Amino acid sequence: MSNKLERLKAMTDVVADTGDIEAIRQFQPQDATTNPSLLLKAAALPHYAKLLEQARDWSLTQGGTNAEQLANCCDRFAVDVGREILDIVPGRISTEVDARLSFNLQGTIDRARKLIAMYEDAGIERKRILIKIAATWEGIRAAEQLEKDGINCNLTLLFGFSQAAACAEAGVYLISPFVGRILDWYKANTELVVSNAGQDPGVQSVTRIYNYYKQHGYQTVVMGASFRNAGEIEALAGCDRLTISPALLAELAADKGELPRRLDPSSASSSEARAATDEASFRLDLNNDAMATEKLAEGIRNFIGDQIKLEKLISGT
């Protein structure tokens, strides 16, 4: 008898939201995603001690200032972790650009190209890599250019519909709309009571984006992310992709219950006209969405904080 994880894999590409090699081997996802927070956790695992040491040694051979050496070391470690994961998953790995570049268009482009070059130098084709970039206006514009150069992108920290609409118009390969963090905001800032997953504002957000994309023929992949419970995942069964933590993958694997499909391109419908995605409209719409504005800013701050912690771990300070 199959379990819910197996049933989910039959309708959705399952992605592991972790750098834990053993968890990836256990649950056999299609792809995997990493970010500064996950890399910080990975750096503390004995399995990665050798990779961390190799990254330190390599960065010293590159010269430059202390800051440049730290950046090189972090990028090397991220790529080496990604390479190990790619030995297990058949699909792609997402590797994130330094969040301190979230408002730096050219800096994001340059760092993305650097990461791709590092993968290619290691014999990994760019078609197996997604460059993760925060879904700011600058990040979306950087991704637009990178996609034209054959570098596929994963736009992350996506909370608002304006971000999703702009990403689709820019031809971004994939977006990661967050579910659990949206629910977190509503719980903290409103009187909302959620009695079932259908009432979850994060689930509603991803459903709206999915239907809008399918209705208007956008090719951008929708990958729900940041889940707080298995109910949110089940409510989005059928979404293009879902990136899931090991704990929730284990919960789904242990559940023998039925799992009906909730999202389907053949029945997706949306009455929404194509949204305006020029810079002024984007910034105004994002500004008018308090949840998206606050969670985007918070997410960037947190990723920067974990990036700095990783650098301190590497430098021994």
C-alpha positions in Angstrom: 0.0 0.0 0.0 1.4 3.4 -1.0 1.8 6.3 1.3 1.0 10.0 0.8 4.6 10.9 -0.2 4.4 8.3 -3.0 1.0 9.6 -4.1 2.3 13.2 -4.0 5.2 12.3 -6.2 2.8 10.9 -8.8 1.3 14.4 -9.4 4.0 16.8 -8.2 7.8 17.0 -8.4 8.9 16.7 -4.8 12.0 18.7 -3.8 14.0 18.3 -0.6 14.4 21.5 1.3 17.6 20.5 3.0 21.3 20.0 2.7 21.2 16.8 4.7 22.6 14.1 2.4 21.1 11.2 4.4 17.6 12.7 4.3 17.9 13.2 0.6 19.0 9.6 0.1 16.1 8.4 2.2 13.3 10.3 0.5 14.6 10.4 -3.1 13.3 13.7 -4.2 13.5 15.0 -7.8 15.5 18.2 -6.9 16.9 19.8 -3.8 17.1 23.4 -2.5 19.6 25.1 -0.3 19.9 28.6 1.2 22.2 30.3 3.7 20.3 29.0 6.7 20.5 25.4 5.4 24.2 25.8 4.5 24.9 27.0 8.0 23.3 23.9 9.4 25.2 21.7 7.0 28.5 23.3 8.0 27.9 22.0 11.5 27.5 18.4 10.3 30.5 16.1 10.5 29.7 14.9 7.0 30.7 18.3 5.6 33.8 19.0 7.7 36.1 18.0 4.8 34.3 20.1 2.3 34.5 23.1 4.6 38.2 22.6 5.0 38.7 22.2 1.3 36.7 25.4 0.7 38.9 27.3 3.1 42.1 26.1 1.4 40.8 26.9 -2.0 39.7 30.4 -1.1 43.3 31.2 0.1 44.6 30.3 -3.3 42.4 32.9 -4.9 44.0 35.9 -3.2 42.1 39.1 -2.6 41.0 40.8 0.6 39.7 39.0 3.7 36.1 39.8 2.6 36.7 38.5 -0.9 38.3 35.3 0.5 35.3 34.8 2.8 32.9 35.2 -0.1 34.9 32.8 -2.2 35.0 30.2 0.6 31.2 30.4 1.1 30.6 30.1 -2.6 32.9 27.2 -2.9 31.3 25.4 0.0 27.8 26.0 -1.4 28.9 24.6 -4.8 30.6 21.6 -3.2 27.5 20.8 -1.1 25.4 21.2 -4.3 27.7 18.8 -6.2 27.3 16.1 -3.5 23.5 16.5 -3.6 23.6 16.3 -7.4 25.2 12.9 -7.1 21.9 11.7 -5.5 19.0 13.7 -7.0 18.3 13.2 -10.8 17.2 16.8 -11.2 18.5 20.2 -10.1 20.0 21.9 -7.1 19.2 25.5 -6.1 22.1 27.6 -4.9 21.5 31.0 -3.5 23.2 34.3 -4.3 24.4 36.3 -1.2 21.3 38.0 0.2 23.3 41.2 0.7 23.0 41.6 -3.1 19.2 41.5 -3.0 19.0 45.2 -4.2 22.1 45.1 -6.3 21.2 44.2 -9.9 24.7 43.9 -11.4 26.1 42.4 -8.3 23.5 39.6 -8.4 24.2 38.9 -12.1 27.9 38.8 -11.5 27.6 36.4 -8.4 25.2 34.2 -10.3 27.6 33.9 -13.3 30.4 33.1 -10.8 28.5 30.3 -9.2 27.5 28.8 -12.6 31.2 29.0 -13.7 32.2 27.2 -10.5 29.7 24.4 -11.2 30.8 24.2 -14.8 34.5 24.1 -13.9 33.5 21.1 -11.7 31.9 19.3 -14.6 28.3 20.1 -13.7 26.1 21.4 -16.6 24.2 24.6 -15.9 20.9 22.9 -16.8 21.2 21.2 -13.4 21.5 24.4 -11.5 18.9 27.0 -10.4 20.3 30.2 -9.0 18.2 31.4 -6.1 17.6 35.2 -5.9 15.3 37.2 -3.6 12.2 38.4 -5.5 13.0 42.1 -5.2 12.6 44.4 -8.2 16.3 44.2 -8.7 16.4 40.5 -8.2 13.7 39.9 -10.8 15.4 42.1 -13.3 18.7 40.3 -12.7 16.9 37.0 -13.3 15.4 38.3 -16.5 18.9 38.9 -17.9 20.3 35.6 -16.6 17.5 33.6 -18.1 18.4 35.2 -21.5 21.9 34.0 -20.9 20.8 30.4 -20.3 21.1 30.6 -16.5 17.8 29.4 -14.9 16.7 31.1 -11.7 14.6 30.3 -8.7 13.0 33.5 -7.3 12.7 33.0 -3.5 11.2 35.0 -0.6 8.1 35.4 -2.7 5.1 36.4 -0.6 3.0 38.8 -2.7 1.0 38.4 -6.0 2.9 41.4 -7.5 6.2 39.5 -7.1 4.7 36.4 -8.8 3.2 38.4 -11.7 6.5 40.3 -12.3 8.5 37.0 -12.3 6.2 35.5 -14.9 6.5 38.5 -17.2 10.3 38.4 -16.8 10.4 34.8 -18.0 11.8 33.4 -14.7 12.2 29.6 -14.7 10.8 29.0 -11.2 9.3 30.8 -8.2 9.2 29.7 -4.6 6.0 31.3 -3.1 6.2 30.8 0.7 3.3 29.3 2.5 4.1 28.9 6.2 5.6 32.3 6.6 2.5 33.9 5.2 0.4 32.1 7.8 2.9 33.1 10.5 2.3 36.8 9.6 -1.5 36.5 9.7 -1.4 34.7 13.0 0.8 37.4 14.5 -1.0 40.4 13.1 -4.6 39.6 12.6 -7.4 37.7 14.4 -7.5 35.1 11.7 -8.5 31.6 12.8 -7.6 28.8 10.4 -9.7 25.6 11.0 -8.6 23.8 7.8 -5.9 24.1 5.1 -8.3 25.6 2.6 -8.5 28.7 4.9 -4.7 29.0 5.2 -3.7 32.3 3.5 -0.4 30.8 2.4 -2.3 28.0 0.6 -4.7 30.5 -0.9 -1.8 32.6 -2.2 -0.1 29.7 -4.0 -3.4 28.5 -5.4 -4.1 32.0 -6.8 -0.7 32.2 -8.4 -0.9 28.7 -9.9 -4.3 29.4 -11.4 -3.2 32.8 -12.7 -0.1 31.3 -14.4 -2.0 28.4 -16.0 -4.9 30.7 -17.2 -2.5 33.1 -18.9 -0.1 30.4 -20.3 3.0 31.4 -18.3 5.7 28.7 -18.3 7.2 29.7 -15.0 7.2 26.8 -12.6 5.3 27.2 -9.3 7.1 25.6 -6.3 5.3 26.0 -3.0 7.8 26.3 -0.1 8.1 27.0 3.6 5.5 24.6 5.0 4.4 24.5 8.6 2.4 21.3 8.5 1.5 18.4 6.2 -2.0 19.8 5.7 -0.6 22.7 3.7 1.2 20.4 1.5 -1.8 18.2 0.9 -3.9 21.2 0.0 -1.5 22.0 -2.8 -1.1 18.4 -4.1 -0.7 18.7 -7.9 1.3 22.0 -7.8 4.2 21.9 -10.3 6.7 21.4 -7.5 6.8 21.5 -3.7 9.9 21.8 -1.6 9.5 20.0 1.7 11.6 19.7 4.8 12.8 16.2 5.9 10.5 16.2 8.9 7.4 16.7 6.8 8.7 14.3 4.1 8.8 11.7 6.9 5.3 12.5 8.1 3.9 12.1 4.6 5.9 8.8 4.1 4.4 7.4 7.3 0.8 8.3 6.3 -1.1 5.6 4.3 -4.2 7.8 3.8 -5.6 9.0 0.5 -4.3 12.1 -1.2 -6.6 13.7 -3.7 -5.3 16.1 -6.3 -6.1 19.7 -5.5 -4.3 21.7 -8.3 -4.5 20.6 -12.0 -3.5 22.6 -15.1 -6.5 21.2 -17.0 -9.0 22.7 -14.6 -7.1 25.8 -13.5 -9.1 29.0 -13.9 -8.6 32.6 -13.0 -10.7 35.7 -13.8 -7.8 38.0 -13.2 -6.5 40.0 -16.1 -2.7 40.2 -16.6 -1.3 42.4 -13.9 0.7 45.5 -14.5 4.4 44.7 -13.9 6.2 47.9 -14.6 8.5 49.1 -11.8 6.1 51.8 -10.4 3.2 49.3 -10.3 5.3 46.6 -8.7 6.7 48.9 -6.0 3.3 50.3 -5.2 1.5 47.0 -5.1 4.2 45.5 -2.9 4.1 48.5 -0.6 0.3 48.1 -0.3 0.8 44.5 0.8 2.0 44.8 4.4 2.5 41.1 4.8 4.6 40.7 1.7 6.7 43.8 2.4 7.4 42.8 6.0 8.1 39.1 5.3 10.4 39.9 2.3 12.4 42.4 4.4 12.6 39.9 7.3 13.6 37.0 5.1 16.5 39.0 3.5 17.6 40.1 7.0 17.5 36.5 8.3 19.4 35.1 5.3 22.1 37.9 5.7 22.3 37.0 9.4 22.9 33.3 8.6 25.4 34.2 5.9 27.4 36.3 8.4 27.3 33.4 10.9 28.6 31.1 8.2 31.4 33.4 7.5 32.3 33.6 11.2 32.3 29.9 11.4 34.6 29.6 8.4 37.0 32.3 9.6 37.0 31.1 13.2 36.0 34.5 14.7 
